[in-house]
Amino acid sequence: MLNLLLRMVAALPLRAVHAIGGFLGHVVYWLSPTYRRRLDENLERAGHTDAATRREAIAGAGRQGLETPWIWKRPRGDLIARTSVADMPLVDEVMADGRPVMFLPPHLGCFEVTAQFYAAFRPEARTRPMTVLYRIPRKSILRPLVEAGRTADGLRLAPAELRGVRMLMKAMKDRQVVGILPDQVPSRGEGVWAPFFGRWAYTMTLPARLARQFDAIVLFVYGERLPGGAGYRIHLRRLQEPLTGDPAHDAAVMNRGLESLIRECPTQYLWGYNRYKVPAGVEQPPSQPPA
């Protein structure tokens, strides 16, 4: 039944998917006081207090949720036809360098499209597939749907557990490509407290640790959702600040890179995501606000 519903969504034009998703985003916003309060607080703390940005962010969250089955279930050619890269010379330069490459797509725009586009469009994907770290869904009924939707030639799925980390390390050692969602809240022992839009956020240390260990090129990336269901435009920014090996310093560096990326397109960030939660077993963040 669920698979049929996803196929029905995928059969719609992308314009309709985004229109319906935007409407559902507002429905969820008004039906859930907890979600509404979190989204409003996160926007305001990041300096976005105007009603227009909030309205678009609410709709964007709904579009992000509903467009996922469209990305998973549509023929790959449809996705490629509606996707472009704003920074292709940077991609060419990075791929020609020879070092391992790390793509870091936060919950900004359509993060699903970035890996799918690499696998389908870049010729290097045949010899340098992208290994993507993903969190296994808690509900067993969702697992085969998620894995089938994200599996493709040129993509390898690495579960967010020890086995998956080993897959990432092997890919880095082989000078291949990996993808990690850097703004997911990690479990105890897998992160440190670091500033993120003026608040302490428990931040994963894995991306910085792997990047430094294997001298990888780090690219922040997001798939901008174009108006009117026209498709997506992928943007990439290279990490500029050096990593030192100090977990707190490097996590702060990563978060600053993410902040800069999100400020380019704040209406498409998932502000309702519980980015500032305290994971089970983790001590509370410092009492003083981050500098």
C-alpha positions as CSV (number, residue, x, y, z in Angstrom):
1,M,0.0,0.0,0.0
2,L,2.8,2.4,0.9
3,N,4.7,1.6,-2.2
4,L,1.6,2.2,-4.3
5,L,1.2,5.6,-2.7
6,L,4.8,6.5,-3.4
7,R,4.3,5.5,-7.0
8,M,1.3,7.7,-7.3
9,V,3.3,10.7,-6.0
10,A,6.0,9.9,-8.5
11,A,3.5,9.9,-11.3
12,L,2.6,13.5,-10.7
13,P,4.4,16.4,-12.4
14,L,7.1,17.9,-10.2
15,R,5.2,21.2,-10.2
16,A,2.2,19.4,-8.6
17,V,4.3,17.6,-6.1
18,H,5.8,20.9,-4.9
19,A,2.4,22.6,-4.8
20,I,0.8,19.8,-2.7
21,G,3.9,19.5,-0.6
22,G,3.9,23.2,0.2
23,F,0.3,23.0,1.3
24,L,1.0,20.0,3.5
25,G,3.9,21.8,5.0
26,H,1.5,24.5,6.3
27,V,-1.0,21.9,7.5
28,V,1.7,20.2,9.6
29,Y,2.9,23.5,10.9
30,W,-0.5,24.5,12.3
31,L,-1.4,21.1,13.6
32,S,1.7,20.5,15.6
33,P,2.5,23.2,18.3
34,T,5.8,21.5,19.1
35,Y,7.0,21.6,15.5
36,R,5.7,25.1,15.1
37,R,7.5,26.4,18.1
38,R,10.8,24.7,17.1
39,L,10.7,26.0,13.6
40,D,9.9,29.6,14.7
41,E,12.6,29.6,17.4
42,N,15.3,28.2,15.1
43,L,14.5,30.7,12.4
44,E,14.6,33.6,14.8
45,R,17.8,32.6,16.5
46,A,19.4,32.4,13.0
47,G,18.3,36.0,12.4
48,H,15.3,35.3,10.0
49,T,12.4,37.1,11.6
50,D,10.5,38.2,8.5
51,A,7.1,36.5,7.7
52,A,8.0,35.8,4.1
53,T,11.0,33.7,5.0
54,R,9.1,31.8,7.6
55,R,6.2,31.2,5.2
56,E,8.5,29.8,2.5
57,A,10.4,27.7,5.0
58,I,7.2,26.1,6.2
59,A,6.2,25.3,2.6
60,G,9.7,24.1,1.8
61,A,9.7,21.5,4.5
62,G,6.6,20.0,3.0
63,R,8.0,20.1,-0.5
64,Q,11.2,18.3,0.8
65,G,9.1,15.5,2.3
66,L,6.9,14.9,-0.7
67,E,9.5,15.2,-3.4
68,T,11.5,12.3,-2.0
69,P,9.4,9.6,-3.6
70,W,9.4,11.5,-6.8
71,I,13.2,11.4,-6.8
72,W,13.3,7.7,-5.8
73,K,10.6,6.4,-8.2
74,R,10.9,8.5,-11.3
75,P,13.1,7.3,-14.2
76,R,16.6,8.7,-13.8
77,G,16.4,10.5,-17.1
78,D,13.6,12.7,-15.7
79,L,15.7,13.7,-12.8
80,I,18.7,14.5,-15.0
81,A,16.6,16.5,-17.4
82,R,15.5,18.8,-14.6
83,T,18.8,19.2,-12.8
84,S,21.8,21.4,-13.5
85,V,25.1,22.2,-11.7
86,A,25.9,25.9,-11.0
87,D,29.5,25.1,-10.2
88,M,30.6,22.4,-12.7
89,P,34.2,23.8,-13.1
90,L,34.7,23.2,-9.4
91,V,33.4,19.7,-9.7
92,D,35.8,19.0,-12.7
93,E,38.7,20.5,-10.7
94,V,38.0,18.4,-7.6
95,M,37.5,15.1,-9.5
96,A,40.7,15.6,-11.5
97,D,42.7,16.2,-8.3
98,G,42.9,12.5,-7.5
99,R,42.3,12.8,-3.7
100,P,39.2,11.3,-2.1
101,V,36.2,13.6,-2.1
102,M,33.6,14.2,0.6
103,F,30.2,15.7,-0.2
104,L,28.4,17.2,2.7
105,P,24.7,18.0,1.9
106,P,22.8,19.3,4.9
107,H,19.0,19.4,5.2
108,L,18.9,22.2,2.7
109,G,16.9,22.1,-0.5
110,C,16.7,18.6,-2.0
111,F,19.6,16.7,-0.6
112,E,18.5,13.5,-2.2
113,V,19.2,14.9,-5.7
114,T,22.9,15.5,-5.1
115,A,24.0,11.9,-4.8
116,Q,21.6,10.7,-7.5
117,F,22.9,13.3,-9.9
118,Y,26.5,12.4,-9.3
119,A,25.8,8.8,-9.9
120,A,23.9,9.4,-13.1
121,F,25.8,12.3,-14.6
122,R,29.5,12.1,-13.7
123,P,31.5,9.6,-15.7
124,E,33.7,9.0,-12.7
125,A,30.9,7.3,-10.9
126,R,31.6,4.1,-12.7
127,T,35.1,3.8,-11.2
128,R,34.7,6.1,-8.2
129,P,31.2,5.4,-6.8
130,M,29.8,7.5,-4.0
131,T,29.4,5.7,-0.7
132,V,26.6,7.4,1.2
133,L,26.1,7.1,4.9
134,Y,22.4,6.7,5.8
135,R,20.4,6.2,8.9
136,I,18.5,2.9,8.9
137,P,14.7,3.6,9.3
138,R,13.4,2.5,12.7
139,K,10.2,1.1,11.0
140,S,11.0,-2.1,9.2
141,I,8.4,-1.4,6.6
142,L,10.3,1.6,5.4
143,R,13.7,-0.1,5.1
144,P,13.3,-1.8,1.7
145,L,11.6,1.4,0.3
146,V,14.5,3.6,1.4
147,E,17.2,1.3,0.2
148,A,15.5,0.7,-3.1
149,G,15.0,4.4,-3.6
150,R,18.6,5.3,-2.9
151,T,20.3,2.4,-4.5
152,A,21.6,3.0,-8.0
153,D,24.6,2.4,-10.2
154,G,27.4,4.6,-8.9
155,L,26.0,4.7,-5.4
156,R,26.7,2.5,-2.4
157,L,24.7,2.7,0.9
158,A,26.6,2.6,4.2
159,P,24.4,2.1,7.2
160,A,25.1,4.5,10.1
161,E,26.8,1.9,12.3
162,L,30.3,0.4,12.6
163,R,30.0,-1.5,9.3
164,G,29.1,1.7,7.5
165,V,31.9,3.6,8.9
166,R,34.3,1.0,7.7
167,M,32.8,1.3,4.3
168,L,33.5,5.0,4.3
169,M,37.1,4.5,5.5
170,K,37.7,2.0,2.7
171,A,36.2,4.4,0.1
172,M,38.5,7.2,1.4
173,K,41.5,4.9,1.3
174,D,40.7,4.0,-2.3
175,R,40.4,7.7,-3.2
176,Q,36.7,7.4,-4.0
177,V,33.7,9.6,-3.1
178,V,31.6,9.7,0.1
179,G,28.5,11.5,1.1
180,I,27.4,12.4,4.7
181,L,24.6,14.5,6.0
182,P,26.6,16.6,8.4
183,D,23.8,18.2,10.4
184,Q,22.3,15.0,11.7
185,V,22.4,14.7,15.4
186,P,24.8,11.9,16.3
187,S,24.6,9.4,19.1
188,R,26.5,9.6,22.4
189,G,30.3,9.4,21.8
190,E,30.0,10.3,18.2
191,G,29.9,14.1,18.5
192,V,30.9,17.2,20.4
193,W,29.1,20.4,21.4
194,A,29.9,23.1,18.8
195,P,28.2,26.5,17.9
196,F,25.6,26.5,15.2
197,F,23.6,29.7,14.6
198,G,24.4,31.0,18.0
199,R,23.4,27.9,20.0
200,W,25.2,24.7,21.1
201,A,24.5,21.8,18.8
202,Y,25.7,18.3,19.3
203,T,27.8,17.9,16.1
204,M,29.2,14.7,14.5
205,T,32.9,14.5,14.4
206,L,33.1,11.8,11.7
207,P,33.3,14.0,8.6
208,A,36.2,16.1,9.9
209,R,38.0,13.1,11.2
210,L,37.8,11.2,7.9
211,A,38.6,14.3,5.9
212,R,41.8,15.0,7.9
213,Q,42.9,11.3,8.1
214,F,42.7,10.8,4.3
215,D,43.4,14.3,3.1
216,A,40.0,14.5,1.4
217,I,38.6,17.4,-0.4
218,V,35.5,18.6,1.4
219,L,32.5,20.0,-0.6
220,F,29.4,21.5,1.0
221,V,26.6,20.9,-1.4
222,Y,22.8,21.5,-1.8
223,G,20.2,21.1,-4.5
224,E,18.3,24.3,-4.8
225,R,14.6,23.8,-5.5
226,L,13.7,25.9,-8.5
227,P,10.3,27.8,-8.6
228,G,7.3,26.3,-10.3
229,G,8.6,22.8,-10.2
230,A,11.2,23.6,-12.8
231,G,13.7,21.2,-11.2
232,Y,16.9,21.6,-9.2
233,R,20.2,23.5,-9.4
234,I,23.1,22.0,-7.5
235,H,25.5,24.4,-5.7
236,L,28.9,23.4,-4.2
237,R,31.3,25.3,-1.9
238,R,34.7,24.0,-1.0
239,L,35.8,23.9,2.7
240,Q,38.2,26.8,3.2
241,E,39.2,26.6,6.8
242,P,41.9,24.2,7.9
243,L,41.1,21.2,10.1
244,T,43.5,20.7,13.1
245,G,42.5,17.4,14.5
246,D,40.9,19.0,17.6
247,P,37.3,17.6,17.6
248,A,35.7,20.8,19.0
249,H,37.6,23.1,16.7
250,D,36.9,21.0,13.6
251,A,33.2,20.6,14.5
252,A,33.0,24.4,14.8
253,V,34.7,24.8,11.4
254,M,32.2,22.4,9.8
255,N,29.3,24.2,11.3
256,R,30.5,27.6,10.1
257,G,30.7,26.1,6.6
258,L,27.1,24.8,6.9
259,E,25.9,28.2,8.2
260,S,27.4,30.0,5.2
261,L,25.7,27.5,2.8
262,I,22.3,27.8,4.5
263,R,22.5,31.6,4.4
264,E,22.6,31.4,0.6
265,C,19.1,29.8,0.6
266,P,17.5,30.1,4.1
267,T,14.0,29.4,2.9
268,Q,14.9,25.9,1.9
269,Y,16.5,24.8,5.1
270,L,14.7,22.3,7.4
271,W,14.4,24.7,10.3
272,G,11.9,22.3,12.0
273,Y,14.5,19.6,12.4
274,N,15.4,19.1,16.1
275,R,19.0,20.1,15.6
276,Y,19.6,21.2,19.2
277,K,18.4,18.2,21.1
278,V,20.5,16.4,23.7
279,P,21.0,12.8,22.7
280,A,20.5,10.1,25.3
281,G,23.5,9.8,27.6
282,V,25.1,13.0,26.5
283,E,25.8,15.7,29.1
284,Q,24.1,19.0,28.8
285,P,25.9,21.7,26.7
286,P,27.9,24.4,28.4
287,S,25.8,26.9,30.3
288,Q,27.4,29.9,28.5
289,P,26.3,30.6,25.0
290,P,28.8,29.8,22.2
291,A,31.1,32.6,21.1
